[in-house]
Amino acid sequence: MKKYAFFLGCIMPLRYPGIEAATRLVMNEFQIDLLEMNGATCCPAPGVLGSFDLENWLVIGARNLSIAEQLGLDITLTCNGCYASLQEASVILNDKERRGRVNALLEKVKRSYGGGTQVKHVVEVLDKDVGSETLKNHITRQLKGLRVAAHYGCHYLKPTKIRAHGSSERPVFLDDLVSLVGAESVPYKDKNICCGAGGGVRSGEPLVALDFTLEKVQNMTAAGVDCIVTPCVFCHLQFDLGQTELRDKGRLKERVPVLYITQLLGLAMGLSPEKLGLYDNSVPPAYLERLGITGGNK
Amino acid sequence: MKDSKANRVPSWNLAKEVMSRGARIYPLEDLNTLYECVQCGTCVGSCPSGRRTALRIRSMIRGIQMGYREEVLDTNDLWSCTTCYTCQERCPRDVRVTEIVKIVRNIAFEEGRAKERHLVVANNFIKTGHTIPLNEEGKKTRVKLGLSPVPPTSLLFPEALAEIQEIMRTDGFYNKVIRDKK
């Protein structure tokens, strides 16, 4: 049984527990053990807290990494933002001099980080540890006819030099996952553009962030989709809550429901929509009726 | 005093400031790419924020090169970047545009130029270890889904919160946020 230290972050446990529940259930089906990182904090958020003080961002990131190091495990997580911070921090801290500076601060709270802890997005765990054959064997409910707008988000792929998952211009992993569950990934205009939330824009300039979101949703709707699927918890929030905010401002009539990748996968694996938290999103899961799904056998 | 466009004087001072500050985190050779920018405009043409805000990332890089400190630091545009990295990825001269934006923001933050809304996030972080609070609705949903009402983070372990607060007092972040509140 493969084991990971499960980094929760902020948005998933505090605003979208459905994503946490779905991820735990799906990983359990694949016999991947998620251990708690007791006392972890915010990653810290790369675009907002990183914009305030990069040195503080690095030392708090190192503290989070040190919790996994104590467990003797690599980290997995669900948010592109957390991935951006912890993956980048782990790369920066491979440098001995920078690690020494961080450890001088961690020493004050009786901690240290030795380096080498790997940070893997659940996308990587599904791809590398589970693999497409095993994934296919677990699909009990083909989501035939479901038209999906795949949204990749920014920080899983970029900066490509550090992330090392290949080019960010035409990624395919999410479209592949959508096809794997029997659904259709529908092309739409400006597919790779940001959701608008990152870089402290959602907190600092919420209307600008929503303007990004509106443009994306309009492009998705023009392509005729039933739902949005994303591998990022923050993008998930921006699309799900953001569309409700746009509706309340009178700027959007029809909202498109949003699924996190493990929610989509869980649905195709026969898990019940309630357990996957699909009803706990701000936008109701209208696609379930179309698919004729009322429950689950697990 | 704001430097008006008429009497601003070019210098490398701001660029050097960005380099020395950024080098504490990023490799200096990466940051030195700032000097390689030839103003081709690939960045500004790729920028999704520039489609809807006054952010002109090419001008910002030029402003840093020319040392127009006030113009670069004292503008809302600095905070309109979502750090999507599209400019940095596409830059034919390999300029670390997004990383440079973050370093410039660090300077602005230290000088108390952050937005009030940003300080709310910084304060949440200092007080709880998270950027957002846990509310009753969140707890209820967690329990309904079979999760613990409070996640096993600094919210559940006060000693963990004390640790990061100690770190933030030592590294100066705490003072930057509190001072900025005035």
Interface residues (C-beta under 8 A of the other chain):
Chain A: L8 C10 I11 P13 L14 R15 P17 G18 E20 A21 R24 E36 M37 N38 G39 A40 T41 C42 P44 A45 P46 G47 V48 L49 G50 S51 F52 D53 L54 E55 N56 L58 V59 I60 R63 I92 R98 R101 L105 L106 K108 V109 R111 C154 H155 K158 P159 T160 S168 E169 D190 I193 C194 G196 A197 G198 G199 G200 V201 S203 G204 E205 P206 V208 A209 D211 F212 E215 K275 G277 D280
Chain B: G22 R24 I25 Y26 P48 S49 R52 T53 N76 W79 S80 C81 T82 T83 C84 Y85 T86 Q88 E89 T98 E99 V101 K102 I103 R105 N106 F109 E110 A114 K115 R117 H118 V120 V121 A122 F125 G129 H130 T131 I132 P133 L134 N135 G138 T141 R142 L145 G146 L147 P151 P152 T153 S154 L156 F157 E159 A160 L161 E163 I164 E166 I167 M168 T170 D171 G172 F173 K176 V177
